[in-house]
Amino acid sequence: MRYNESMDIVTLTLNPCLDRTAWVGDFGLPPTREEWQTGGKGVNVARVLSALGAEALAVCPLGGETGERFCALARQEGIHVLPVPVSAPTRVIDTWAREGDFAQKVDYRPGAPLSETEMDALEEALFAALPGARALAVCGSAPDGAAAKRVAGILRRAKALGLATVLDSNGAALLEGVRGCPDLLKPNEQELAALAGASDPAAAWKLIDGGVGRVLMSLGAQGCCLVGADAGGPAALLPLTLGARAEIYAPAPKVQTVNAVGSGDSLLAGYLYAALRGLPDAEALQFANAAGAANAAMFPAARVGWAEILPLWGGARF
């Protein structure tokens, strides 16, 4: 099944947050300024896709005054958000960033559990938004085990509707979600080891033989590797055309790393944009690497667009 050129992508972020960055001359000193940004992996992916010109929608459970602030910031950032009301306030994650060298200290707060009723409402809103979309990407952690157990079913249901499905999660959401056999799985080395018992990209074949379509493995400063086989149906939206079984490595551009946070999200957004525009696999991976490297070279996270990516991509805008 092929779709038109609308390139609509929906992301689901089960555990969104507000990111507050306090810039300091040194740790322990009062901040000189604060910056706020919407956060969560699916939100980051949608932000980069939107900056590239794709029609992306981020579906998020949001609550309280922080949830309202999240929606206001998302509008400023150019992200289309579908907020699903929940009772608990949206969490805030504080980061102290040192101005001289960009060293960071993070106060990570877990998200509040979602009730069964809230998860039902979230799924209902998500699937009401999916008609016309080309792909669903479930991204990030889950706030609790019950929400994580929903991920596989969400992926299977979306696939049955003819969408390409993507999973870029961690923790319980990753371990549970992989059972939904996504068309594209995007782990890093540690996540692949947790799933397949080894961090070598060749270990991804174990997951593919178990029903996953393809594995896009991020390798940090080394780049990425796409592992998989040719496929039809919705998975054909995420092309792999170099053979029945292939492992395609792509090195990353060399940059001075300022902030690695969000680089994997930017890489995934770049790959989805390029793949759904029909770029050959090797070129799609190069574009993905350029997006990830552009993110690593700047602050804040996942705010890259054409201006930042093109110098590292080396090609023309498409």
Salt bridges, closest charged atoms under 4 A:
ASP26 OD1 - ARG98 NH1 3.23
GLU35 OE2 - ARG33 NE 3.75
GLU77 OE1 - ARG47 NE 3.22
ASP94 OD1 - ARG20 NE 2.46
ASP94 OD2 - ARG109 NH2 3.07
GLU99 OE2 - ARG33 NH1 3.14
ASP101 OD2 - ARG98 NH2 2.83
ASP107 OD2 - ARG109 NH2 3.26
GLU116 OE2 - ARG150 NH2 3.04
ASP120 OD1 - ARG150 NH2 2.77
GLU123 OE2 - ARG150 NH1 2.70
GLU123 OE1 - ARG157 NH1 3.76
ASP168 OD2 - LYS41 NZ 3.60
ASP168 OD1 - LYS186 NZ 3.95
GLU176 OE1 - ARG179 NH1 3.33
ASP183 OD1 - LYS159 NZ 3.68
ASP209 OD1 - ARG245 NH1 3.60
ASP265 OD1 - LYS41 NZ 2.53
